[in-house]
Amino acid sequence: MKTNKVTSVEDYKIVSSFQSLRKTLLEDKFADRLEKPLAYWALPNDRRLPLAFLGRTIKDLLATPFEELSATPGIGQKKISSLVKLLSRATKDHPPAVPFGLAELSDGSKDGSKKLATVEKPRRQGTGFDPSIVSEALWSEWRQTVVEHGLGREKLGRLAPTLQALPTVIWHTPLGTYVDHTVAEIRQLKTHGEKRVRVVLEVFYLVHEMLSGAGHCDHLSMRIVPKFVLPLEDWLNTILHGGKLPSRDEVCQHLTVPLLDQIHVDAGPTIHELSEGRLGVNGAPQSVRQQAKRMGVTRARVYQLLEDCGRVMEVRWPEGQQLLAQAESRLHAEGAEQEVLALFHATRELFYPGKSQLADEENGG
């Protein structure tokens, strides 16, 4: 396609698509996209990108005759097709890439032009979240959602699907750390390898998916918390506001087991099993000495593993520390049964340990 002639049906379709997209992008509703570079709609796994055009704005490209674009050194038919594909992405009301799958199909339409991009709804597949198909355009939407809803101070660890996939050093990193960076800039940040970038992008995606369709109301606000938190808070507030005293089974069902389930999600089966045994959910409580002997490790190692329960709750549900302390005080004041107090106290101390707890237990555990 180095001449002004259309030499094949394929060339004709590309020219026709370019002219159609040019007409669309020059409409008033797309004015906000004209000053953005073409690279804004490129994905990391795109092949045969027209590198000569990526730094040029959409406005500049549309103002250039197609014949001149196709005559650019290093630009052949495949790269011109990529140019048209990126322009097609720019016409979408919402960026086409989705993190759980992108379907780009080629099929004929009635007018002979080619449909260059079709999108599937996000869905969780076996491959999981794929950061390689997150465009700058898509990332810009996610960042905007976080800013508009005032979530810049929320911590990555608070909102991540599981802490097992999140490096410990960024559990407490606020989302606001990333809202002024492009995806390309995040990939260049020190210590931000592919695993870390993947989790950051996924958290922003999940927040956006939850909030992008939420309307605005002047007298109401929305609180974003891990799913396990609200039932726990409702149950504890019932105790604090004069509800009947719970039985041991109710403490286990409404407090201990939900917290243990979250530990399974965030810390894995080994720590979940240790914690469950420590609290005696399915039998008599196990001492650290017993657990260490069974696992073939030192008691110090068992304590080290159990400490992860506190670290998890510190980022997942920091408000729980005060709520549990207040609820335990009421149970004492109202004369709750000893077995109720024992399980409640053991649960609170495991997930929100006092400074001297582990040291005190070293002698007798």
C-alpha positions as a printed NumPy array, in Angstrom:
array([[  0.   ,   0.   ,   0.   ],
       [  2.809,   2.369,  -0.901],
       [  0.939,   3.906,  -3.836],
       [ -2.265,   5.883,  -4.069],
       [ -4.004,   2.974,  -5.753],
       [ -6.304,   0.524,  -4.101],
       [ -4.807,  -2.755,  -5.248],
       [ -7.119,  -5.355,  -3.732],
       [-10.433,  -5.945,  -2.04 ],
       [ -8.569,  -6.104,   1.286],
       [ -7.027,  -2.682,   0.65 ],
       [-10.441,  -1.312,  -0.241],
       [-11.9  ,  -2.545,   3.045],
       [ -9.075,  -0.93 ,   5.027],
       [ -9.481,   2.398,   3.241],
       [-13.249,   2.256,   3.679],
       [-12.905,   1.485,   7.387],
       [-10.419,   4.323,   7.904],
       [-12.688,   6.862,   6.233],
       [-15.683,   5.65 ,   8.233],
       [-13.762,   5.833,  11.505],
       [-12.405,   9.268,  10.594],
       [-15.952,  10.56 ,  10.092],
       [-17.055,   9.051,  13.419],
       [-14.124,  10.37 ,  15.454],
       [-14.627,  13.89 ,  14.147],
       [-18.099,  14.012,  15.686],
       [-18.442,  16.341,  18.668],
       [-18.963,  13.538,  21.196],
       [-15.461,  12.223,  20.518],
       [-13.726,  15.58 ,  20.861],
       [-12.123,  14.528,  24.161],
       [-10.15 ,  11.814,  22.375],
       [ -8.581,  13.876,  19.618],
       [ -5.651,  15.17 ,  21.67 ],
       [ -4.691,  11.738,  22.991],
       [ -1.908,   9.789,  21.284],
       [ -2.749,   6.631,  19.378],
       [ -0.732,   4.66 ,  21.945],
       [ -3.499,   5.394,  24.461],
       [ -5.509,   2.581,  22.896],
       [ -2.667,   0.104,  22.438],
       [ -2.424,  -3.044,  24.545],
       [  0.831,  -4.605,  25.764],
       [  0.179,  -7.803,  23.818],
       [ -0.77 ,  -6.115,  20.532],
       [  1.264,  -7.316,  17.589],
       [  2.429,  -5.391,  14.515],
       [  1.769,  -2.006,  16.073],
       [  2.38 ,   0.956,  13.768],
       [  5.214,   2.383,  15.871],
       [  5.592,   5.406,  13.604],
       [  2.069,   6.514,  14.545],
       [  1.833,   5.69 ,  18.255],
       [  3.148,   9.063,  19.43 ],
       [  0.888,  11.06 ,  17.125],
       [ -2.481,  12.306,  18.324],
       [ -5.755,  11.076,  16.897],
       [ -6.389,  14.599,  15.592],
       [ -3.093,  14.624,  13.725],
       [ -3.66 ,  11.195,  12.199],
       [ -7.178,  12.065,  11.045],
       [ -5.888,  15.263,   9.44 ],
       [ -3.367,  13.269,   7.384],
       [ -4.554,  11.827,   4.045],
       [ -4.758,   8.048,   4.078],
       [ -2.429,   7.843,   1.092],
       [  0.246,   9.715,   3.032],
       [ -0.157,   7.477,   6.07 ],
       [  0.12 ,   4.311,   3.985],
       [  3.255,   5.671,   2.282],
       [  5.061,   6.13 ,   5.61 ],
       [  8.355,   4.169,   5.675],
       [  8.   ,   0.903,   7.567],
       [  4.2  ,   0.883,   7.296],
       [  2.716,  -1.979,   5.329],
       [ -0.76 ,  -3.403,   5.042],
       [ -0.655,  -5.213,   8.388],
       [  0.436,  -2.115,  10.286],
       [ -2.176,  -0.003,   8.531],
       [ -4.715,  -2.601,   9.641],
       [ -3.425,  -2.16 ,  13.202],
       [ -3.852,   1.606,  12.874],
       [ -7.471,   1.087,  11.868],
       [ -7.971,  -1.332,  14.757],
       [ -6.676,   1.225,  17.291],
       [ -8.853,   3.957,  15.796],
       [-11.811,   1.6  ,  16.123],
       [-11.059,   1.173,  19.826],
       [-11.048,   4.955,  20.194],
       [-14.653,   5.112,  18.97 ],
       [-15.98 ,   2.943,  21.768],
       [-17.889,   4.691,  24.537],
       [-16.003,   2.391,  26.901],
       [-12.538,   1.054,  26.143],
       [-12.835,  -2.402,  24.605],
       [-10.229,  -4.295,  26.607],
       [-11.437,  -6.268,  29.6  ],
       [ -9.134,  -8.05 ,  32.01 ],
       [-10.781, -11.468,  31.789],
       [-10.82 , -11.752,  28.001],
       [-10.815,  -9.709,  24.812],
       [-12.457, -10.983,  21.648],
       [-11.397,  -9.167,  18.504],
       [-13.236, -10.635,  15.575],
       [-13.144,  -9.975,  11.869],
       [-16.382, -10.407,   9.968],
       [-18.044,  -8.791,   7.002],
       [-20.937,  -6.381,   7.329],
       [-23.626,  -5.352,   4.904],
       [-21.744,  -2.335,   3.57 ],
       [-18.601,  -4.356,   2.879],
       [-16.595,  -2.781,   5.695],
       [-14.867,  -4.872,   8.343],
       [-15.871,  -5.062,  11.959],
       [-12.517,  -4.872,  13.702],
       [-13.301,  -5.098,  17.408],
       [-16.012,  -6.89 ,  19.331],
       [-16.015,  -7.145,  23.08 ],
       [-17.081,  -9.85 ,  25.495],
       [-18.252,  -9.069,  29.002],
       [-15.622,  -9.599,  31.705],
       [-15.757, -13.053,  33.167],
       [-13.502, -15.091,  35.39 ],
       [-11.857, -17.83 ,  33.403],
       [ -9.226, -20.415,  34.19 ],
       [ -6.494, -18.034,  33.107],
       [ -7.564, -15.418,  35.664],
       [ -6.851, -11.72 ,  35.472],
       [ -4.624, -10.816,  32.519],
       [ -2.782,  -7.481,  32.94 ],
       [ -1.331,  -7.687,  29.438],
       [ -4.634,  -6.572,  27.901],
       [ -5.136,  -3.488,  30.06 ],
       [ -4.861,  -0.436,  27.823],
       [ -4.078,   3.067,  29.024],
       [ -7.618,   4.034,  28.089],
       [ -9.079,   1.336,  30.301],
       [ -6.696,   2.158,  33.152],
       [ -7.703,   5.812,  32.905],
       [-11.339,   4.854,  33.557],
       [-10.412,   2.761,  36.568],
       [ -8.294,   5.553,  38.054],
       [-11.093,   8.046,  37.528],
       [-13.554,   5.816,  39.39 ],
       [-11.207,   5.585,  42.375],
       [-10.725,   9.361,  42.448],
       [-14.402,  10.213,  41.991],
       [-15.42 ,   7.98 ,  44.895],
       [-12.694,   9.271,  47.176],
       [-10.972,   5.91 ,  47.587],
       [ -7.405,   7.145,  47.277],
       [ -6.688,   6.405,  50.939],
       [ -8.012,   2.855,  50.83 ],
       [ -5.265,   0.25 ,  51.073],
       [ -4.569,  -2.357,  48.431],
       [ -4.71 ,  -5.065,  51.087],
       [ -8.145,  -3.922,  52.215],
       [ -9.641,  -4.431,  48.753],
       [ -7.609,  -7.24 ,  47.14 ],
       [ -9.449, -10.531,  46.455],
       [ -6.829, -12.393,  48.494],
       [ -3.728, -11.299,  50.368],
       [ -1.924, -14.428,  49.244],
       [ -1.436, -12.83 ,  45.832],
       [ -0.361,  -9.479,  47.26 ],
       [  3.247,  -8.901,  48.401],
       [  3.241,  -8.068,  52.111],
       [  5.172,  -4.835,  51.59 ],
       [  2.266,  -3.264,  49.699],
       [ -0.626,  -4.486,  51.859],
       [ -0.867,  -1.001,  53.364],
       [ -0.11 ,   0.957,  50.181],
       [ -3.022,   3.33 ,  49.407],
       [ -4.657,   3.307,  45.984],
       [ -3.783,   6.994,  45.694],
       [ -0.151,   5.968,  45.177],
       [ -1.036,   4.874,  41.655],
       [ -3.755,   7.253,  40.461],
       [ -1.309,   9.72 ,  38.917],
       [  0.639,   7.058,  37.024],
       [  0.022,   5.451,  33.649],
       [  0.311,   1.686,  33.334],
       [  3.632,   2.161,  31.578],
       [  4.909,   4.281,  34.482],
       [  3.771,   1.727,  37.064],
       [  5.698,  -0.976,  35.227],
       [  8.802,   1.195,  35.556],
       [  8.433,   1.764,  39.31 ],
       [ 11.135,   0.254,  41.47 ],
       [ 10.289,  -3.233,  42.797],
       [  7.151,  -3.391,  40.612],
       [  7.533,  -6.616,  38.719],
       [  4.766,  -8.303,  36.75 ],
       [  3.217,  -9.974,  39.808],
       [  2.912,  -6.704,  41.693],
       [  1.595,  -4.784,  38.696],
       [ -0.987,  -7.496,  38.083],
       [ -2.461,  -7.192,  41.586],
       [ -2.528,  -3.385,  41.504],
       [ -4.417,  -3.391,  38.21 ],
       [ -6.81 ,  -6.087,  39.408],
       [ -7.764,  -4.153,  42.551],
       [ -8.529,  -1.039,  40.497],
       [-10.533,  -3.137,  38.042],
       [-12.657,  -4.725,  40.773],
       [-13.363,  -1.346,  42.38 ],
       [-14.363,   0.085,  39.011],
       [-16.642,  -2.86 ,  38.212],
       [-18.42 ,  -2.413,  41.521],
       [-18.827,   1.355,  41.39 ],
       [-18.971,   2.362,  37.728],
       [-22.731,   1.822,  37.563],
       [-23.486,   3.317,  40.959],
       [-25.448,   6.537,  40.823],
       [-24.694,   9.695,  42.793],
       [-26.827,  10.878,  45.687],
       [-26.05 ,  14.056,  47.632],
       [-27.275,  12.783,  50.998],
       [-25.91 ,   9.212,  50.815],
       [-22.454,   7.697,  50.606],
       [-21.106,   4.238,  49.926],
       [-18.712,   2.312,  52.135],
       [-16.373,  -0.197,  50.509],
       [-15.306,  -3.002,  52.857],
       [-14.393,  -6.681,  52.507],
       [-17.53 ,  -8.793,  52.207],
       [-16.984, -10.685,  55.455],
       [-16.981,  -7.481,  57.525],
       [-20.617,  -6.359,  57.421],
       [-22.219,  -9.516,  58.911],
       [-19.626,  -9.467,  61.694],
       [-20.252,  -5.816,  62.48 ],
       [-24.038,  -6.328,  62.465],
       [-23.741,  -9.214,  64.921],
       [-21.347,  -7.363,  67.238],
       [-23.516,  -4.245,  67.199],
       [-26.47 ,  -6.38 ,  68.262],
       [-24.48 ,  -7.409,  71.347],
       [-23.379,  -3.832,  72.022],
       [-26.898,  -2.428,  71.777],
       [-28.623,  -4.661,  74.269],
       [-29.206,  -7.871,  72.338],
       [-29.401, -11.16 ,  74.216],
       [-26.126, -12.696,  75.274],
       [-24.861, -15.271,  72.787],
       [-24.146, -18.922,  73.435],
       [-20.761, -20.464,  72.693],
       [-22.152, -21.985,  69.489],
       [-23.357, -18.553,  68.379],
       [-19.943, -17.002,  69.064],
       [-18.394, -19.768,  67.013],
       [-20.908, -19.415,  64.162],
       [-21.078, -15.619,  63.933],
       [-17.536, -14.612,  64.908],
       [-14.884, -17.315,  65.077],
       [-15.723, -19.277,  61.928],
       [-16.149, -16.216,  59.63 ],
       [-12.765, -14.889,  60.74 ],
       [-11.189, -18.296,  60.199],
       [-12.749, -18.509,  56.738],
       [-11.163, -15.184,  55.847],
       [ -7.798, -16.427,  57.09 ],
       [ -8.149, -19.383,  54.742],
       [ -8.667, -16.918,  51.88 ],
       [ -5.832, -14.588,  52.859],
       [ -3.234, -16.811,  54.509],
       [ -3.901, -20.275,  53.175],
       [ -4.856, -23.697,  54.569],
       [ -1.863, -24.205,  56.871],
       [ -2.468, -21.106,  58.973],
       [ -6.222, -21.731,  58.844],
       [ -5.73 , -25.231,  60.269],
       [ -3.39 , -23.981,  62.982],
       [ -5.808, -21.219,  63.957],
       [ -8.79 , -23.549,  63.982],
       [ -6.932, -25.969,  66.257],
       [ -5.731, -23.184,  68.514],
       [ -9.307, -22.012,  69.093],
       [-10.716, -25.511,  69.517],
       [-13.454, -25.133,  66.92 ],
       [-13.728, -28.871,  66.29 ],
       [-12.449, -30.168,  69.617],
       [-10.361, -29.144,  72.57 ],
       [ -8.057, -26.147,  71.98 ],
       [ -4.543, -27.224,  70.982],
       [ -1.478, -25.751,  72.639],
       [  1.344, -24.348,  70.554],
       [  3.559, -27.094,  71.957],
       [  1.188, -29.749,  70.6  ],
       [  0.937, -28.062,  67.226],
       [  4.697, -27.672,  66.92 ],
       [  5.248, -31.345,  67.706],
       [  2.615, -32.451,  65.193],
       [  4.088, -30.254,  62.428],
       [  7.701, -31.057,  63.27 ],
       [  8.668, -27.406,  63.718],
       [  9.683, -25.2  ,  66.631],
       [  7.134, -23.405,  68.796],
       [  8.628, -20.138,  67.566],
       [  7.673, -21.107,  64.011],
       [  4.088, -21.837,  65.048],
       [  3.851, -18.467,  66.795],
       [  5.27 , -16.839,  63.67 ],
       [  2.58 , -18.425,  61.519],
       [ -0.214, -17.503,  63.924],
       [  0.947, -13.887,  63.954],
       [ -0.211, -13.658,  60.342],
       [ -3.81 , -13.676,  61.618],
       [ -3.191, -10.334,  63.279],
       [ -1.411,  -8.94 ,  60.237],
       [ -4.302,  -9.926,  58.003],
       [ -6.938,  -8.273,  60.191],
       [ -4.79 ,  -5.174,  60.615],
       [ -5.287,  -4.412,  56.944],
       [ -8.586,  -6.189,  56.234],
       [-10.631,  -5.046,  59.22 ],
       [ -8.763,  -2.681,  61.551],
       [-12.071,  -1.438,  62.982],
       [-12.672,  -4.906,  64.37 ],
       [-10.187,  -4.45 ,  67.2  ],
       [-12.274,  -1.821,  68.979],
       [-15.584,  -3.521,  68.245],
       [-14.415,  -6.839,  69.668],
       [-12.951,  -5.185,  72.758],
       [-16.219,  -3.341,  73.42 ],
       [-18.32 ,  -6.448,  72.867],
       [-16.121,  -8.506,  75.194],
       [-16.449,  -5.846,  77.89 ],
       [-20.233,  -6.059,  77.676],
       [-20.156,  -9.856,  77.883],
       [-18.116,  -9.588,  81.076],
       [-20.348,  -6.889,  82.506],
       [-23.536,  -8.842,  81.781],
       [-22.179, -12.089,  83.239],
       [-21.906, -14.199,  80.105],
       [-21.138, -17.906,  80.541],
       [-17.496, -18.797,  81.052],
       [-17.24 , -20.904,  77.895],
       [-18.628, -17.97 ,  75.909],
       [-16.073, -15.596,  77.396],
       [-13.262, -18.08 ,  76.84 ],
       [-13.956, -18.543,  73.118],
       [-14.656, -14.846,  72.526],
       [-11.442, -13.831,  74.288],
       [ -9.34 , -16.464,  72.506],
       [-10.736, -15.36 ,  69.143],
       [-10.042, -11.698,  69.835],
       [ -6.516, -12.397,  71.047],
       [ -5.701, -14.504,  67.986],
       [ -6.859, -11.931,  65.458],
       [ -6.036,  -8.788,  67.451],
       [ -3.247,  -9.915,  69.788],
       [ -2.157,  -7.78 ,  72.716],
       [  1.481,  -6.761,  72.848],
       [  2.349,  -9.205,  75.581],
       [  0.129, -12.116,  74.604],
       [  2.619, -14.249,  72.732],
       [  5.374, -13.552,  75.216],
       [  3.103, -14.575,  78.089],
       [  2.194, -17.834,  76.357],
       [  5.802, -18.814,  75.666],
       [  6.06 , -20.122,  79.199],
       [  2.907, -22.187,  79.257],
       [  1.956, -22.729,  75.561]])
